[in-house]
Amino acid sequence: MSSDTPSWDDLAGSSDSDVTSSLAGEAASQTGTSESASAKQKPVFGYWNATRTATYGFLAALPLFALYESLILFVNTDPSSQIRVGADLWVKQLMAVFGGTGLFALGIPVLLIGIWVFVRERKQRPPIRADWFGWLIGESTVYAVVVALLVSTVVGLIFAISPGISPLMAQATNSLSTSMMLVLSIGAGLYEELIFRVVLVGGLFWLLNKTMAKSWMAYALAAILGALLFSAVHYIGALGDPFTLASFTFRFLFGLALNAIFLARGFGVAAWTHAIYDVLVVTQILG
C-alpha cells in the first residue's frame, strides 16, 4: 500500500548534518538578503564619503554665507556705492527678476536649497559631526596651499618667470582696504563656486552628456569651458584686473583644479578651498 507519509527509511536516509546544513543555508540566505537590503537602506558613512554629500556641502557653506553677508554691510561704508562679488550680484539680480529684494533675496534661495538637499538625501542622510567640519576646513586649507603652489610653479615654468603667487595675481583692486578684500575673498569662495562649479560646470555637463558617448569626455569639456569662463570674468568690469596671459593661465589652471576638487570632494570643500586661498593671498601669507 502506497502512502504519502515518509517511512522511517526515508528519514534515516537524510543525516542530521544534511538537515542542519539545509536549515543553516536557508538562514544564511535570508540573513544575507536582509543584510544586503539593510546595507542599501542605511549606508555606512565615513568622513570622506559623508563630507562630499549635498548635506555637508550646504551646511559647510552656511558659515561662509553668514560671514560674507553680514561683514559686507560693515565694510561698505558708502551707501551709494556698494562693492560686492560679481557672482553675488548676478544671484541678487536674478532674484530681483522674480521680485526678491532685501532679506527675501537672501533667505529664500538658502531656504529652497536647504529643502532640496533635505528631500534629496532623506533616505541616505549622513551623520552630522562637528569635528568633521573642522577636518573639512583643514583639508581645504591644505588644498588651497598645495594647488596654489603647484599651479604657480607650472605657470612660472611656462612663462619663464620666477614661480610665485603675487606677480601672477596682482589685483587691480589694491586700492580697496584689506578688510574689504578679506570679505570679498569669503564671498568669492561661496558665490563663484556656486555659479561656476555647481551651475555652470554642472549645467554644461548635463547638456554635453546627452550628446557625447562618454561621460568623462562630457565632464572634461565642461570643466575646460567652465575654467576658461572662470578666468575670463576676472578681467571684466570696473574692478577687473589688467589682463596678462600669465594671470589668465594661472586662473584657468586654478579653475580646473577647483573643478577636480568639486568632483572628488563636493561643493563644501571646493568653496572653502577657494575662500581660504583668496584670504591667504590678501593677507600675503601666500606670495
C-alpha positions as YAML, in Angstrom:
chain: A
units: angstrom
residues:
- id: 1
  name: MET
  ca: [0.00, 0.00, 0.00]
- id: 2
  name: SER
  ca: [1.44, 3.31, -1.03]
- id: 3
  name: SER
  ca: [1.40, 6.23, 1.34]
- id: 4
  name: ASP
  ca: [2.39, 9.87, 1.15]
- id: 5
  name: THR
  ca: [3.73, 9.62, 4.69]
- id: 6
  name: PRO
  ca: [7.54, 9.25, 4.63]
- id: 7
  name: SER
  ca: [8.83, 5.97, 6.04]
- id: 8
  name: TRP
  ca: [11.50, 5.59, 8.68]
- id: 9
  name: ASP
  ca: [13.94, 4.56, 5.97]
- id: 10
  name: ASP
  ca: [13.30, 7.82, 4.10]
- id: 11
  name: LEU
  ca: [14.00, 9.85, 7.20]
- id: 12
  name: ALA
  ca: [17.05, 7.81, 8.02]
- id: 13
  name: GLY
  ca: [18.42, 8.47, 4.54]
- id: 14
  name: SER
  ca: [18.89, 12.14, 5.42]
- id: 15
  name: SER
  ca: [21.54, 12.67, 8.02]
- id: 16
  name: ASP
  ca: [21.26, 15.24, 10.79]
- id: 17
  name: SER
  ca: [24.14, 17.16, 9.22]
- id: 18
  name: ASP
  ca: [22.27, 17.45, 5.91]
- id: 19
  name: VAL
  ca: [19.20, 18.81, 7.65]
- id: 20
  name: THR
  ca: [21.30, 21.21, 9.70]
- id: 21
  name: SER
  ca: [23.22, 22.38, 6.61]
- id: 22
  name: SER
  ca: [19.97, 22.96, 4.75]
- id: 23
  name: LEU
  ca: [18.49, 24.95, 7.59]
- id: 24
  name: ALA
  ca: [21.72, 26.91, 8.03]
- id: 25
  name: GLY
  ca: [21.85, 27.64, 4.33]
- id: 26
  name: GLU
  ca: [18.32, 28.98, 4.32]
- id: 27
  name: ALA
  ca: [19.05, 31.07, 7.39]
- id: 28
  name: ALA
  ca: [22.26, 32.41, 5.88]
- id: 29
  name: SER
  ca: [20.48, 33.19, 2.64]
- id: 30
  name: GLN
  ca: [17.72, 35.05, 4.45]
- id: 31
  name: THR
  ca: [20.25, 36.83, 6.67]
- id: 32
  name: GLY
  ca: [22.35, 37.80, 3.67]
- id: 33
  name: THR
  ca: [19.33, 39.17, 1.86]
- id: 34
  name: SER
  ca: [18.26, 41.07, 4.96]
- id: 35
  name: GLU
  ca: [21.77, 42.47, 5.49]
- id: 36
  name: SER
  ca: [22.02, 43.42, 1.82]
- id: 37
  name: ALA
  ca: [18.72, 45.27, 1.93]
- id: 38
  name: SER
  ca: [19.73, 46.92, 5.19]
- id: 39
  name: ALA
  ca: [23.04, 47.99, 3.69]
- id: 40
  name: LYS
  ca: [21.25, 49.63, 0.79]
- id: 41
  name: GLN
  ca: [18.89, 51.44, 3.11]
- id: 42
  name: LYS
  ca: [21.50, 52.50, 5.68]
- id: 43
  name: PRO
  ca: [24.89, 53.17, 4.05]
- id: 44
  name: VAL
  ca: [27.87, 53.44, 6.35]
- id: 45
  name: PHE
  ca: [29.25, 56.96, 6.24]
- id: 46
  name: GLY
  ca: [32.84, 57.84, 7.00]
- id: 47
  name: TYR
  ca: [34.42, 61.27, 6.83]
- id: 48
  name: TRP
  ca: [35.34, 61.08, 3.14]
- id: 49
  name: ASN
  ca: [32.01, 59.99, 1.69]
- id: 50
  name: ALA
  ca: [29.92, 61.99, 4.17]
- id: 51
  name: THR
  ca: [31.64, 65.33, 3.55]
- id: 52
  name: ARG
  ca: [31.17, 65.12, -0.21]
- id: 53
  name: THR
  ca: [27.38, 64.86, 0.12]
- id: 54
  name: ALA
  ca: [24.99, 67.72, -0.60]
- id: 55
  name: THR
  ca: [24.14, 67.85, 3.11]
- id: 56
  name: TYR
  ca: [27.68, 68.71, 4.14]
- id: 57
  name: GLY
  ca: [28.11, 70.99, 1.13]
- id: 58
  name: PHE
  ca: [25.08, 73.01, 2.21]
- id: 59
  name: LEU
  ca: [25.95, 73.11, 5.91]
- id: 60
  name: ALA
  ca: [29.62, 73.94, 5.26]
- id: 61
  name: ALA
  ca: [28.60, 76.83, 3.02]
- id: 62
  name: LEU
  ca: [26.34, 78.43, 5.64]
- id: 63
  name: PRO
  ca: [29.21, 79.96, 7.71]
- id: 64
  name: LEU
  ca: [30.68, 81.49, 4.53]
- id: 65
  name: PHE
  ca: [27.26, 82.88, 3.65]
- id: 66
  name: ALA
  ca: [26.68, 84.33, 7.12]
- id: 67
  name: LEU
  ca: [30.17, 85.87, 7.34]
- id: 68
  name: TYR
  ca: [30.05, 87.45, 3.92]
- id: 69
  name: GLU
  ca: [26.50, 88.79, 4.02]
- id: 70
  name: SER
  ca: [26.96, 90.31, 7.49]
- id: 71
  name: LEU
  ca: [30.50, 91.69, 7.12]
- id: 72
  name: ILE
  ca: [29.92, 93.17, 3.66]
- id: 73
  name: LEU
  ca: [27.47, 95.61, 5.26]
- id: 74
  name: PHE
  ca: [30.18, 96.92, 7.60]
- id: 75
  name: VAL
  ca: [32.97, 97.30, 5.03]
- id: 76
  name: ASN
  ca: [30.70, 99.09, 2.54]
- id: 77
  name: THR
  ca: [30.81, 102.48, 4.25]
- id: 78
  name: ASP
  ca: [29.43, 104.35, 1.25]
- id: 79
  name: PRO
  ca: [25.70, 103.52, 0.91]
- id: 80
  name: SER
  ca: [25.57, 104.98, -2.59]
- id: 81
  name: SER
  ca: [28.30, 102.66, -3.93]
- id: 82
  name: GLN
  ca: [28.09, 99.07, -2.76]
- id: 83
  name: ILE
  ca: [31.03, 96.81, -3.63]
- id: 84
  name: ARG
  ca: [30.21, 93.12, -3.83]
- id: 85
  name: VAL
  ca: [31.46, 89.95, -5.50]
- id: 86
  name: GLY
  ca: [30.33, 89.84, -9.13]
- id: 87
  name: ALA
  ca: [28.78, 86.38, -8.79]
- id: 88
  name: ASP
  ca: [26.87, 87.63, -5.75]
- id: 89
  name: LEU
  ca: [25.41, 90.48, -7.82]
- id: 90
  name: TRP
  ca: [24.34, 88.02, -10.52]
- id: 91
  name: VAL
  ca: [22.41, 85.99, -7.94]
- id: 92
  name: LYS
  ca: [20.82, 89.13, -6.46]
- id: 93
  name: GLN
  ca: [19.84, 90.41, -9.92]
- id: 94
  name: LEU
  ca: [18.27, 87.06, -10.76]
- id: 95
  name: MET
  ca: [16.24, 87.18, -7.56]
- id: 96
  name: ALA
  ca: [15.18, 90.74, -8.36]
- id: 97
  name: VAL
  ca: [13.65, 89.50, -11.63]
- id: 98
  name: PHE
  ca: [11.30, 87.37, -9.52]
- id: 99
  name: GLY
  ca: [10.59, 90.24, -7.13]
- id: 100
  name: GLY
  ca: [13.09, 89.23, -4.49]
- id: 101
  name: THR
  ca: [14.79, 92.09, -2.63]
- id: 102
  name: GLY
  ca: [16.38, 92.61, 0.77]
- id: 103
  name: LEU
  ca: [16.03, 89.76, 3.24]
- id: 104
  name: PHE
  ca: [13.76, 87.91, 0.83]
- id: 105
  name: ALA
  ca: [16.52, 87.79, -1.80]
- id: 106
  name: LEU
  ca: [18.93, 86.41, 0.81]
- id: 107
  name: GLY
  ca: [16.76, 83.97, 2.70]
- id: 108
  name: ILE
  ca: [14.56, 82.38, 0.08]
- id: 109
  name: PRO
  ca: [17.35, 80.84, -2.07]
- id: 110
  name: VAL
  ca: [19.03, 79.44, 1.05]
- id: 111
  name: LEU
  ca: [15.74, 78.00, 2.28]
- id: 112
  name: LEU
  ca: [14.92, 76.44, -1.10]
- id: 113
  name: ILE
  ca: [18.38, 74.88, -1.42]
- id: 114
  name: GLY
  ca: [18.11, 73.52, 2.12]
- id: 115
  name: ILE
  ca: [14.72, 71.94, 1.35]
- id: 116
  name: TRP
  ca: [16.10, 70.42, -1.86]
- id: 117
  name: VAL
  ca: [19.08, 68.92, 0.00]
- id: 118
  name: PHE
  ca: [16.80, 67.55, 2.75]
- id: 119
  name: VAL
  ca: [14.47, 65.89, 0.25]
- id: 120
  name: ARG
  ca: [17.27, 64.58, -1.95]
- id: 121
  name: GLU
  ca: [19.13, 62.84, 0.88]
- id: 122
  name: ARG
  ca: [16.19, 61.89, 3.10]
- id: 123
  name: LYS
  ca: [16.90, 58.16, 2.66]
- id: 124
  name: GLN
  ca: [20.69, 58.32, 2.95]
- id: 125
  name: ARG
  ca: [21.34, 61.11, 5.40]
- id: 126
  name: PRO
  ca: [24.95, 61.23, 6.65]
- id: 127
  name: PRO
  ca: [25.67, 61.73, 10.36]
- id: 128
  name: ILE
  ca: [26.32, 65.35, 11.32]
- id: 129
  name: ARG
  ca: [29.56, 65.60, 13.30]
- id: 130
  name: ALA
  ca: [31.07, 68.92, 14.39]
- id: 131
  name: ASP
  ca: [34.64, 67.61, 14.27]
- id: 132
  name: TRP
  ca: [34.20, 66.64, 10.61]
- id: 133
  name: PHE
  ca: [33.55, 70.30, 9.75]
- id: 134
  name: GLY
  ca: [36.86, 71.15, 11.40]
- id: 135
  name: TRP
  ca: [38.59, 68.46, 9.35]
- id: 136
  name: LEU
  ca: [36.87, 69.79, 6.22]
- id: 137
  name: ILE
  ca: [38.31, 73.27, 6.79]
- id: 138
  name: GLY
  ca: [41.75, 71.80, 7.50]
- id: 139
  name: GLU
  ca: [41.59, 69.68, 4.36]
- id: 140
  name: SER
  ca: [40.55, 72.72, 2.32]
- id: 141
  name: THR
  ca: [43.49, 74.71, 3.69]
- id: 142
  name: VAL
  ca: [45.89, 72.01, 2.53]
- id: 143
  name: TYR
  ca: [44.33, 72.03, -0.95]
- id: 144
  name: ALA
  ca: [44.49, 75.84, -1.12]
- id: 145
  name: VAL
  ca: [48.22, 75.91, -0.38]
- id: 146
  name: VAL
  ca: [49.26, 72.86, -2.41]
- id: 147
  name: VAL
  ca: [47.20, 73.69, -5.51]
- id: 148
  name: ALA
  ca: [48.29, 77.35, -5.47]
- id: 149
  name: LEU
  ca: [51.97, 76.41, -5.26]
- id: 150
  name: LEU
  ca: [51.68, 73.73, -7.94]
- id: 151
  name: VAL
  ca: [49.78, 75.97, -10.36]
- id: 152
  name: SER
  ca: [52.12, 78.89, -9.67]
- id: 153
  name: THR
  ca: [55.13, 76.69, -10.38]
- id: 154
  name: VAL
  ca: [53.65, 75.39, -13.63]
- id: 155
  name: VAL
  ca: [52.79, 78.91, -14.81]
- id: 156
  name: GLY
  ca: [56.25, 80.09, -13.81]
- id: 157
  name: LEU
  ca: [57.84, 77.34, -15.90]
- id: 158
  name: ILE
  ca: [55.59, 78.03, -18.88]
- id: 159
  name: PHE
  ca: [56.30, 81.76, -18.93]
- id: 160
  name: ALA
  ca: [59.91, 81.51, -17.72]
- id: 161
  name: ILE
  ca: [59.29, 83.69, -14.70]
- id: 162
  name: SER
  ca: [60.02, 83.13, -11.06]
- id: 163
  name: PRO
  ca: [57.31, 80.96, -9.52]
- id: 164
  name: GLY
  ca: [55.21, 82.89, -7.06]
- id: 165
  name: ILE
  ca: [51.67, 83.90, -6.30]
- id: 166
  name: SER
  ca: [51.78, 87.68, -6.07]
- id: 167
  name: PRO
  ca: [53.25, 88.57, -9.50]
- id: 168
  name: LEU
  ca: [50.67, 86.41, -11.22]
- id: 169
  name: MET
  ca: [47.72, 87.53, -9.14]
- id: 170
  name: ALA
  ca: [48.29, 91.27, -9.00]
- id: 171
  name: GLN
  ca: [44.95, 92.85, -8.17]
- id: 172
  name: ALA
  ca: [43.54, 95.94, -9.81]
- id: 173
  name: THR
  ca: [41.56, 96.25, -6.60]
- id: 174
  name: ASN
  ca: [44.61, 97.10, -4.48]
- id: 175
  name: SER
  ca: [43.02, 100.47, -3.77]
- id: 176
  name: LEU
  ca: [40.44, 98.67, -1.64]
- id: 177
  name: SER
  ca: [41.02, 98.24, 2.07]
- id: 178
  name: THR
  ca: [42.36, 94.97, 3.42]
- id: 179
  name: SER
  ca: [39.13, 94.38, 5.33]
- id: 180
  name: MET
  ca: [37.12, 94.82, 2.13]
- id: 181
  name: MET
  ca: [39.38, 92.40, 0.28]
- id: 182
  name: LEU
  ca: [39.06, 89.81, 3.05]
- id: 183
  name: VAL
  ca: [35.27, 89.97, 2.96]
- id: 184
  name: LEU
  ca: [35.24, 89.76, -0.83]
- id: 185
  name: SER
  ca: [37.52, 86.71, -0.57]
- id: 186
  name: ILE
  ca: [34.94, 84.94, 1.56]
- id: 187
  name: GLY
  ca: [32.15, 85.87, -0.84]
- id: 188
  name: ALA
  ca: [34.16, 84.73, -3.87]
- id: 189
  name: GLY
  ca: [34.66, 81.31, -2.33]
- id: 190
  name: LEU
  ca: [30.93, 80.90, -1.84]
- id: 191
  name: TYR
  ca: [29.30, 82.60, -4.81]
- id: 192
  name: GLU
  ca: [31.89, 81.89, -7.51]
- id: 193
  name: GLU
  ca: [31.94, 78.19, -6.63]
- id: 194
  name: LEU
  ca: [28.14, 78.14, -6.66]
- id: 195
  name: ILE
  ca: [27.97, 79.83, -10.08]
- id: 196
  name: PHE
  ca: [30.98, 78.33, -11.84]
- id: 197
  name: ARG
  ca: [31.20, 74.86, -10.33]
- id: 198
  name: VAL
  ca: [27.61, 73.90, -9.46]
- id: 199
  name: VAL
  ca: [25.60, 75.85, -12.03]
- id: 200
  name: LEU
  ca: [27.99, 76.33, -14.97]
- id: 201
  name: VAL
  ca: [30.09, 73.16, -14.96]
- id: 202
  name: GLY
  ca: [27.20, 71.06, -13.66]
- id: 203
  name: GLY
  ca: [24.85, 72.50, -16.27]
- id: 204
  name: LEU
  ca: [27.34, 72.11, -19.12]
- id: 205
  name: PHE
  ca: [27.99, 68.51, -18.11]
- id: 206
  name: TRP
  ca: [24.25, 67.80, -18.06]
- id: 207
  name: LEU
  ca: [23.87, 69.19, -21.58]
- id: 208
  name: LEU
  ca: [27.02, 67.65, -23.08]
- id: 209
  name: ASN
  ca: [26.39, 64.26, -21.50]
- id: 210
  name: LYS
  ca: [23.26, 63.94, -23.63]
- id: 211
  name: THR
  ca: [25.24, 64.23, -26.87]
- id: 212
  name: MET
  ca: [28.66, 62.70, -26.09]
- id: 213
  name: ALA
  ca: [29.41, 58.98, -25.97]
- id: 214
  name: LYS
  ca: [31.49, 59.04, -22.80]
- id: 215
  name: SER
  ca: [30.53, 60.80, -19.58]
- id: 216
  name: TRP
  ca: [34.16, 61.59, -18.73]
- id: 217
  name: MET
  ca: [34.55, 63.38, -22.06]
- id: 218
  name: ALA
  ca: [31.48, 65.47, -21.30]
- id: 219
  name: TYR
  ca: [32.80, 66.44, -17.89]
- id: 220
  name: ALA
  ca: [36.30, 67.18, -19.23]
- id: 221
  name: LEU
  ca: [34.88, 69.56, -21.84]
- id: 222
  name: ALA
  ca: [32.54, 71.15, -19.29]
- id: 223
  name: ALA
  ca: [35.45, 71.60, -16.88]
- id: 224
  name: ILE
  ca: [37.65, 73.25, -19.52]
- id: 225
  name: LEU
  ca: [34.91, 75.61, -20.71]
- id: 226
  name: GLY
  ca: [33.99, 76.43, -17.11]
- id: 227
  name: ALA
  ca: [37.62, 77.17, -16.19]
- id: 228
  name: LEU
  ca: [38.04, 79.44, -19.23]
- id: 229
  name: LEU
  ca: [34.95, 81.46, -18.27]
- id: 230
  name: PHE
  ca: [36.00, 81.48, -14.61]
- id: 231
  name: SER
  ca: [39.34, 83.02, -15.58]
- id: 232
  name: ALA
  ca: [37.87, 85.45, -18.11]
- id: 233
  name: VAL
  ca: [35.36, 87.12, -15.76]
- id: 234
  name: HIS
  ca: [38.17, 88.38, -13.52]
- id: 235
  name: TYR
  ca: [39.09, 90.92, -16.21]
- id: 236
  name: ILE
  ca: [35.58, 92.32, -16.75]
- id: 237
  name: GLY
  ca: [34.08, 95.36, -15.09]
- id: 238
  name: ALA
  ca: [35.37, 98.39, -13.24]
- id: 239
  name: LEU
  ca: [37.19, 96.28, -10.65]
- id: 240
  name: GLY
  ca: [38.52, 93.81, -13.19]
- id: 241
  name: ASP
  ca: [42.23, 93.01, -13.21]
- id: 242
  name: PRO
  ca: [44.52, 94.15, -16.04]
- id: 243
  name: PHE
  ca: [44.80, 91.23, -18.46]
- id: 244
  name: THR
  ca: [48.06, 89.29, -18.68]
- id: 245
  name: LEU
  ca: [48.44, 85.88, -20.25]
- id: 246
  name: ALA
  ca: [50.28, 84.59, -17.18]
- id: 247
  name: SER
  ca: [47.50, 85.56, -14.75]
- id: 248
  name: PHE
  ca: [44.83, 84.27, -17.14]
- id: 249
  name: THR
  ca: [46.64, 80.92, -17.36]
- id: 250
  name: PHE
  ca: [47.02, 80.79, -13.59]
- id: 251
  name: ARG
  ca: [43.30, 81.32, -13.03]
- id: 252
  name: PHE
  ca: [42.43, 78.83, -15.77]
- id: 253
  name: LEU
  ca: [44.55, 76.09, -14.19]
- id: 254
  name: PHE
  ca: [43.30, 77.01, -10.73]
- id: 255
  name: GLY
  ca: [39.74, 76.74, -12.05]
- id: 256
  name: LEU
  ca: [40.49, 73.27, -13.40]
- id: 257
  name: ALA
  ca: [41.86, 72.27, -10.01]
- id: 258
  name: LEU
  ca: [38.72, 73.55, -8.29]
- id: 259
  name: ASN
  ca: [36.64, 71.55, -10.77]
- id: 260
  name: ALA
  ca: [38.56, 68.42, -9.77]
- id: 261
  name: ILE
  ca: [38.12, 69.19, -6.06]
- id: 262
  name: PHE
  ca: [34.41, 69.79, -6.59]
- id: 263
  name: LEU
  ca: [34.04, 66.48, -8.43]
- id: 264
  name: ALA
  ca: [36.06, 64.45, -5.93]
- id: 265
  name: ARG
  ca: [35.21, 66.17, -2.63]
- id: 266
  name: GLY
  ca: [32.00, 68.13, -3.16]
- id: 267
  name: PHE
  ca: [30.86, 71.74, -3.03]
- id: 268
  name: GLY
  ca: [31.74, 72.43, 0.61]
- id: 269
  name: VAL
  ca: [35.43, 71.58, 0.20]
- id: 270
  name: ALA
  ca: [35.66, 73.48, -3.11]
- id: 271
  name: ALA
  ca: [34.07, 76.61, -1.62]
- id: 272
  name: TRP
  ca: [36.31, 76.61, 1.45]
- id: 273
  name: THR
  ca: [39.42, 75.90, -0.66]
- id: 274
  name: HIS
  ca: [38.64, 78.92, -2.86]
- id: 275
  name: ALA
  ca: [37.85, 81.21, 0.07]
- id: 276
  name: ILE
  ca: [40.92, 80.18, 2.09]
- id: 277
  name: TYR
  ca: [43.20, 80.61, -0.93]
- id: 278
  name: ASP
  ca: [41.91, 84.15, -1.53]
- id: 279
  name: VAL
  ca: [42.33, 85.02, 2.16]
- id: 280
  name: LEU
  ca: [45.90, 83.70, 2.14]
- id: 281
  name: VAL
  ca: [46.71, 85.85, -0.89]
- id: 282
  name: VAL
  ca: [45.12, 89.01, 0.57]
- id: 283
  name: THR
  ca: [46.99, 88.56, 3.86]
- id: 284
  name: GLN
  ca: [50.18, 87.86, 1.86]
- id: 285
  name: ILE
  ca: [50.70, 84.53, 3.57]
- id: 286
  name: LEU
  ca: [50.95, 83.16, 0.04]
- id: 287
  name: GLY
  ca: [53.21, 85.23, -2.17]
...
